[in-house]
């Protein structure tokens, strides 16, 4: 019944297995990749013909995690996997980016790739396994895919690169000083296609070394996919790339000069209008037959690319007249919004981001229900890209894949410099409102986010800046690296890479490569040029913050205290009774974790002080010889019981009340009276012994002892 083909190899610390022929046999290609005990099924289907009039390549990648893979049942009311999580969206993008450029040029048939996590061993992250499964499924499907690709995760510890570190090693790098890198690299046998990373101030050389290491380590996986394809691949689709040379020659003849004139305009909106007008002028001179040519749109794009790219490489001339390594003018402002905790407006040329910081308490942490376990995050970054930012009308609603991806890139860049939760016990939320866009709004978010947090008084280890770089590589090997690219340069270039970091090193690198032939030397040149751009931007940002910002009066104050773990139960009380009383009496928020760290939050300093004192009285031990203020709670024949330390009572014997003989304690004391007492010690049964007679009841100071008559 089954025509199963299975290949396996030892890779790093585990066995990698690829299997096809048993499951999803009606798909064009289906491969189950297993690494350790993490298994991902990738199923590929593609339309056998394009939709009429379609002028783009409709590739869709869906990565989805099933809770059963980790032996879990989803939370929520319906107990069913719902909308994609952030991890699923980011991984879908991670797989899409390296495979998209590898389809034959001109292929516009719809392609659907679905990756489903079937099993998760809580050690090997499914994202790289899914990428390998998707590549293998595409390779055997018969689609015109010029792969295969493979992927690898790279860690960095004590100067050594680690292949496929575990999920635990990569979890919360900020609190793991040994781990300095979480990098995913994807590529073919000859070329790197994609890099995504989170780093802790690594040098350019260390980052480039990690990319090379990952590319070298993935080569056996590519060989394994080729071996699988030799035994299981379907007949390749009979696809011939359309020949549009005639229509390209025609539009070039009619409109090359018009397009050059349009691209000579430096203002984005004027240039966009001029390019659209040039296209309409070209179409006006075409015949009916030429207008109906399905490749007309492709020919016009090719003409745009030729005009833009040729000038850049041959003449060093960019659309807006800048030199290749020049950053657009920058203006930074902070403290714009009066009631927010921190705000910054960062403008770079025609790209602008308004970034706002809000400081919250432990109650505001985001609860994340992941396959490998539940955890909380105290740093949130949300990126919004409304249509007006590019002068358009269009969809406005919940964030799409692009918004989530750009926000995560900025999150990775900034979280490396955040203070530890013990030093700064706040939940930090950044919201980036992109108000204008013409090239790399994600890097504007990094710069604006850094400024906004410093405006809010967040003690960052160092300011962070980001810059978007581009590359134009010609067939003859000539190339130009572009600093701070525009939207058009991103769209028509061969490599888009974003580098963010401090003056000391890189905190995030994202790279997408659209063509083969990008050598390590080109990458090294690009990273060096990016460092110069980053340092320049940091200098411009510094002008906005000439002095340290004060903590916003509208932000909550949070103090932390550490208590012994065996005292946690006493602070919480039966059914939470004690901690509820502390909150009600003091008016402060109180959060306690399993390590005995207590966060006390309130905008009112007196409320924090009251809560602190109440908790301290519960967990602290009274000190022998120290004087305390207490209240008489009960009078008996032989003395008085005084509540002097939280809920702790002690006996003042009748002989220790005054320096004279008393007939009865009630001669000088009454219930509810406040008195000063000295802790003499504890008797054999642990009972507290107190005294009043050596303490001045007016001042609370210890008085000289007097001899009784």
Order of alpha helices (4+ residues) and beta strands (2+ residues): beta-beta-beta-beta-beta-alpha-beta-alpha-beta-beta-alpha-beta-beta-alpha-alpha-alpha-alpha-alpha-alpha-beta-beta-beta-beta-beta-beta-alpha-beta-alpha-beta-beta-alpha-beta-beta-alpha-beta-alpha-alpha-beta-beta-alpha-beta-beta-beta-beta-beta
